[in-house]
């Protein structure tokens, strides 16, 4: 489904490069380059995820800066990348599943909605929402076990000072953590929080991709007005934004969508994190339920305790959304079979 037509409807003076559908991509190049590019993005943002996780597990409210200084002072800079190897190994297959499900769903649903007679802006929003939903559900099959292991490594040592319910087991590395979790809790332990992960990420992705589609059209409308304001010939000829302008519009739209998504889903993310890293019963063999986790949070700091770590998560999701979408669009253009679609 071509997005350029819909975008030209909202701002006729600006010629926006067309959408690259799944059928237009060189799949081997798409997945190989995607693994390399997104590994770099994950490495850059990982410390913020560690700080967010630490704040969510702590029993009292601690600022992000204090959490960072305390972590570095007590455990060194390497602590900011604890569990990164495990997370990276899981990111590659999870991202591959995510991107495949995203593109296939967006292409098929977009075409179907246009055939049903929906206006292209509405069809694009529906297709993006459906694609985000299916992509998140597919990725969680791989990502939940990786999340459980990497988060256990992130909060290792918290039980000594921050939260006595944090798992007291010591892990040498990701493989050791995987074996110990599997031994103590079975396969169910690796999928702890899977249900609430779906409830968190599936709607979040649907909201994000739909919001991104709408925000991008709105921003392009403003950019079109700005570009044409001082151009007398704009009425008779379409303006073609340069690559920097295209990337800036995509980045701003992604940041807006990411920030809103973080705010809406923050309580669910906090509950999910606690379910995955805290021991519920005294024997440590069984984790807490979602309701027990909510009650524990409310006892510790009222309902606002569900928003601990909002600052790092807001920053992480906004930065991640901006870097992800610009990287993703760049990846699709690098992987296009026919380079003429870029113009």
C-alpha positions as CSV (number, residue, x, y, z in Angstrom):
1,X,0.0,0.0,0.0
2,X,1.5,3.3,-1.0
3,X,1.7,5.9,1.7
4,X,2.9,8.7,-0.6
5,X,-0.6,9.2,-2.0
6,X,-2.2,9.6,1.4
7,X,0.6,11.9,2.5
8,X,0.2,14.0,-0.6
9,X,-3.5,14.4,0.2
10,X,-2.7,16.0,3.5
11,X,0.0,18.2,2.0
12,X,-0.2,18.3,-1.8
13,X,2.9,20.5,-2.2
14,X,5.3,17.9,-0.7
15,X,6.4,14.8,-2.5
16,X,7.2,12.1,0.1
17,X,9.0,8.9,-0.9
18,X,6.7,6.0,-1.3
19,X,6.2,3.2,1.2
20,X,8.4,0.1,0.6
21,X,6.2,-3.0,1.0
22,X,7.2,-6.5,2.0
23,X,7.2,-7.7,-1.7
24,X,9.7,-5.0,-2.6
25,X,12.4,-6.1,-0.1
26,X,15.5,-8.3,-0.6
27,X,14.8,-10.6,2.4
28,X,18.3,-11.8,3.0
29,X,19.8,-8.3,2.9
30,X,16.9,-7.1,5.1
31,X,17.5,-9.6,7.9
32,X,21.3,-9.5,7.8
33,X,21.5,-5.7,7.8
34,X,18.7,-5.5,10.3
35,X,20.5,-7.8,12.8
36,X,23.6,-5.6,12.6
37,X,21.8,-2.2,12.8
38,X,19.5,-3.1,15.6
39,X,22.3,-4.7,17.7
40,X,24.0,-1.3,17.6
41,X,20.8,0.5,18.7
42,X,20.3,-2.0,21.6
43,X,23.8,-1.5,22.8
44,X,23.4,2.3,22.9
45,X,20.1,2.1,24.9
46,X,20.8,-0.8,27.2
47,X,22.0,1.2,30.2
48,X,18.7,3.1,30.3
49,X,16.8,-0.2,30.4
50,X,19.0,-1.4,33.3
51,X,18.2,1.8,35.3
52,X,14.5,1.5,34.6
53,X,14.5,-2.1,35.8
54,X,16.4,-1.3,39.0
55,X,13.9,1.5,39.8
56,X,10.9,-0.8,39.2
57,X,12.3,-3.4,41.6
58,X,13.3,-1.0,44.4
59,X,11.0,-0.9,47.4
60,X,11.3,2.9,47.7
61,X,11.3,5.7,45.3
62,X,14.9,6.6,44.1
63,X,15.7,9.0,41.4
64,X,17.3,7.8,38.1
65,X,20.5,9.8,38.8
66,X,20.9,8.3,42.3
67,X,20.2,4.8,41.0
68,X,22.9,5.3,38.3
69,X,25.5,6.7,40.7
70,X,24.7,4.0,43.3
71,X,25.0,1.2,40.7
72,X,28.3,2.5,39.2
73,X,29.8,3.2,42.7
74,X,28.9,-0.2,44.0
75,X,29.4,-2.4,41.0
76,X,31.3,-0.4,38.4
77,X,30.4,0.7,34.9
78,X,30.1,-2.9,33.7
79,X,26.9,-3.2,35.8
80,X,25.2,-0.9,33.2
81,X,25.6,-3.7,30.7
82,X,24.8,-6.7,32.9
83,X,22.8,-9.2,30.9
84,X,23.5,-7.5,27.6
85,X,25.0,-10.5,26.0
86,X,21.9,-12.6,26.7
87,X,19.7,-9.7,25.6
88,X,21.6,-9.3,22.4
89,X,21.5,-13.0,21.5
90,X,17.7,-12.9,22.0
91,X,17.3,-9.6,20.1
92,X,18.4,-11.0,16.8
93,X,15.7,-13.8,16.4
94,X,13.1,-11.7,18.2
95,X,13.7,-8.7,15.8
96,X,13.6,-11.0,12.8
97,X,10.2,-12.4,13.9
98,X,9.0,-8.9,14.7
99,X,10.0,-7.4,11.4
100,X,8.6,-10.2,9.3
101,X,5.3,-10.2,11.1
102,X,5.1,-6.4,11.0
103,X,5.8,-6.1,7.2
104,X,3.6,-9.1,6.2
105,X,0.7,-8.0,8.3
106,X,1.0,-4.3,7.3
107,X,1.1,-5.1,3.6
108,X,-1.8,-7.6,3.6
109,X,-4.1,-5.6,6.0
110,X,-3.3,-2.4,4.2
111,X,-4.3,-3.8,0.8
112,X,-7.5,-5.4,2.3
113,X,-8.7,-2.2,4.1
114,X,-8.3,-0.2,0.9
115,X,-10.3,-2.8,-1.0
116,X,-13.1,-2.4,1.6
117,X,-13.3,1.2,0.7
118,X,-11.6,2.9,3.7
119,X,-9.9,6.2,3.0
120,X,-6.1,5.6,2.7
121,X,-5.2,7.6,5.9
122,X,-7.6,5.4,7.9
123,X,-6.5,2.3,6.1
124,X,-2.9,3.1,6.9
125,X,-3.6,3.6,10.6
126,X,-5.6,0.3,10.8
127,X,-2.8,-1.6,9.0
128,X,-0.1,-0.1,11.2
129,X,-2.1,-1.0,14.4
130,X,-2.7,-4.6,13.2
131,X,0.9,-4.9,12.2
132,X,2.2,-3.7,15.6
133,X,-0.2,-6.0,17.4
134,X,0.9,-9.2,15.5
135,X,4.6,-8.3,15.5
136,X,4.6,-7.8,19.3
137,X,2.8,-11.2,19.9
138,X,5.2,-13.0,17.6
139,X,8.4,-11.5,19.1
140,X,7.3,-12.3,22.7
141,X,7.6,-16.0,22.0
142,X,11.3,-15.5,21.9
143,X,11.7,-12.3,23.9
144,X,9.9,-13.3,27.2
145,X,12.5,-16.0,28.2
146,X,15.3,-13.6,27.2
147,X,13.7,-10.8,29.2
148,X,13.4,-13.1,32.3
149,X,17.1,-14.1,32.1
150,X,18.5,-10.6,31.3
151,X,16.4,-8.9,34.0
152,X,17.5,-11.4,36.6
153,X,21.1,-10.5,35.7
154,X,20.3,-6.7,35.8
155,X,18.9,-6.8,39.3
156,X,21.4,-9.3,40.7
157,X,22.5,-8.0,44.1
158,X,19.3,-5.9,44.7
159,X,18.2,-8.4,47.3
160,X,21.2,-7.4,49.4
161,X,20.0,-3.9,49.8
162,X,17.1,-2.7,47.7
163,X,14.4,-5.4,47.8
164,X,14.6,-8.5,50.0
165,X,12.2,-10.3,47.6
166,X,14.5,-10.0,44.6
167,X,15.9,-13.4,43.6
168,X,18.8,-14.3,45.9
169,X,20.3,-16.7,43.4
170,X,23.7,-15.7,42.0
171,X,24.3,-16.1,38.3
172,X,27.6,-16.4,36.6
173,X,26.2,-15.5,33.1
174,X,23.2,-15.8,31.0
175,X,23.6,-19.6,30.4
176,X,24.0,-20.2,34.1
177,X,20.8,-18.1,34.8
178,X,18.9,-20.0,32.1
179,X,19.9,-23.4,33.7
180,X,19.1,-22.3,37.3
181,X,15.7,-20.8,36.3
182,X,14.8,-23.9,34.3
183,X,15.9,-26.2,37.2
184,X,14.0,-24.4,39.9
185,X,10.9,-23.3,38.0
186,X,10.8,-25.3,34.8
187,X,9.8,-23.9,31.4
188,X,7.1,-22.0,33.2
189,X,9.7,-20.0,35.0
190,X,11.2,-18.8,31.7
191,X,7.8,-17.6,30.6
192,X,6.9,-15.9,33.8
193,X,5.0,-12.7,32.9
194,X,4.3,-13.9,29.4
195,X,0.6,-13.1,29.6
196,X,1.1,-9.6,31.0
197,X,4.0,-9.1,28.5
198,X,1.4,-9.6,25.7
199,X,-1.0,-7.3,27.5
200,X,1.8,-4.7,27.8
201,X,3.5,-4.9,24.4
202,X,0.7,-5.9,22.0
203,X,-1.6,-2.9,22.7
204,X,1.5,-0.7,23.2
205,X,2.8,-1.6,19.7
206,X,-0.7,-1.2,18.2
207,X,-1.0,2.2,19.7
208,X,2.5,3.2,18.8
209,X,2.3,2.2,15.1
210,X,-1.2,3.8,14.7
211,X,0.0,6.9,16.5
212,X,3.1,7.0,14.4
213,X,1.1,6.9,11.2
214,X,-1.2,9.7,12.3
215,X,1.6,11.8,13.7
216,X,3.7,11.5,10.6
217,X,0.8,12.8,8.4
218,X,0.3,15.7,10.8
219,X,4.0,16.6,10.9
220,X,4.2,16.3,7.1
221,X,1.3,18.8,6.9
222,X,3.2,21.3,9.0
223,X,6.4,20.7,7.1
224,X,4.6,21.2,3.8
225,X,3.2,24.5,5.0
226,X,6.6,25.7,6.3
227,X,8.5,24.7,3.1
228,X,5.9,26.3,0.8
229,X,5.4,29.4,2.9
230,X,8.2,31.3,1.3
231,X,8.2,29.5,-2.1
232,X,6.1,31.3,-4.7
233,X,6.5,28.4,-7.2
234,X,5.1,25.8,-4.7
235,X,1.6,26.2,-6.0
236,X,2.7,25.0,-9.4
237,X,5.3,22.4,-8.5
238,X,5.7,19.7,-5.8
239,X,8.6,20.2,-3.4
240,X,10.8,17.2,-2.7
241,X,12.2,17.1,0.9
242,X,15.8,16.0,1.3
243,X,16.8,12.9,3.2
244,X,17.5,14.9,6.4
245,X,14.0,16.3,6.4
246,X,12.4,12.9,5.8
247,X,14.4,11.4,8.7
248,X,13.6,14.4,11.0
249,X,9.9,14.0,10.4
250,X,10.1,10.3,11.0
251,X,12.1,10.8,14.2
252,X,9.8,13.4,15.6
253,X,6.7,11.3,14.8
254,X,8.3,8.3,16.4
255,X,9.3,10.2,19.6
256,X,5.7,11.5,20.1
257,X,4.3,8.0,19.6
258,X,6.9,6.4,21.9
259,X,6.3,8.9,24.7
260,X,2.5,8.4,24.7
261,X,2.9,4.6,24.5
262,X,5.3,4.7,27.6
263,X,2.9,6.7,29.6
264,X,-0.2,4.5,28.9
265,X,1.5,1.2,29.5
266,X,3.9,2.0,32.4
267,X,1.9,0.3,35.2
268,X,1.7,-2.9,33.2
269,X,5.4,-2.8,32.5
270,X,6.2,-2.3,36.2
271,X,4.0,-5.3,37.2
272,X,5.6,-7.4,34.4
273,X,9.1,-6.6,35.5
274,X,8.3,-7.5,39.2
275,X,6.7,-10.8,38.2
276,X,9.8,-11.7,36.2
277,X,12.4,-10.9,38.8
278,X,10.9,-11.2,42.3
279,X,10.4,-14.3,44.4
280,X,6.8,-14.5,45.8
281,X,6.7,-17.1,48.5
282,X,9.3,-17.7,51.2
283,X,10.5,-21.0,49.7
284,X,11.4,-19.1,46.5
285,X,9.9,-21.8,44.4
286,X,6.9,-19.9,43.1
287,X,6.6,-16.3,41.9
288,X,3.9,-13.9,42.9
289,X,0.6,-13.5,41.1
290,X,-0.3,-10.2,39.3
291,X,-2.7,-9.2,42.0
292,X,-0.1,-9.9,44.8
293,X,2.4,-7.7,42.8
294,X,-0.1,-4.9,42.5
295,X,-1.0,-5.0,46.3
296,X,2.7,-5.0,47.1
297,X,3.3,-2.0,45.0
298,X,0.4,-0.1,46.5
299,X,1.6,-0.9,50.0
300,X,5.1,0.4,49.2
301,X,4.1,3.8,47.6
302,X,0.5,4.0,46.6
303,X,-0.7,3.8,43.0
304,X,2.2,6.1,41.9
305,X,4.6,3.2,42.7
306,X,3.3,1.7,39.5
307,X,5.0,4.6,37.7
308,X,8.5,4.1,39.2
309,X,11.0,4.2,36.4
310,X,8.7,6.3,34.2
311,X,11.5,8.8,33.5
312,X,14.0,6.2,32.1
313,X,11.3,4.3,30.4
314,X,9.9,7.5,28.7
315,X,13.4,8.4,27.6
316,X,14.2,4.9,26.6
317,X,11.0,4.4,24.5
318,X,11.3,7.9,22.9
319,X,14.9,7.5,22.0
320,X,14.4,3.9,21.0
321,X,11.4,4.8,18.9
322,X,13.3,7.6,17.2
323,X,16.4,5.5,16.5
324,X,14.4,2.4,15.7
325,X,12.2,4.0,13.1
326,X,14.9,6.0,11.4
327,X,17.1,2.9,11.4
328,X,14.2,0.8,10.2
329,X,13.2,3.1,7.3
330,X,16.9,3.3,6.4
331,X,17.2,-0.5,6.5
332,X,14.1,-0.9,4.2
333,X,15.6,1.6,1.6
334,X,19.0,-0.2,1.7
335,X,17.1,-3.6,1.2
336,X,14.8,-2.5,-1.6
337,X,15.1,-4.6,-4.7
338,X,14.2,-1.7,-7.0
339,X,15.9,1.5,-6.0
340,X,13.5,3.5,-8.1
341,X,10.9,3.3,-5.3
342,X,13.1,5.6,-3.3
343,X,12.4,8.6,-5.5
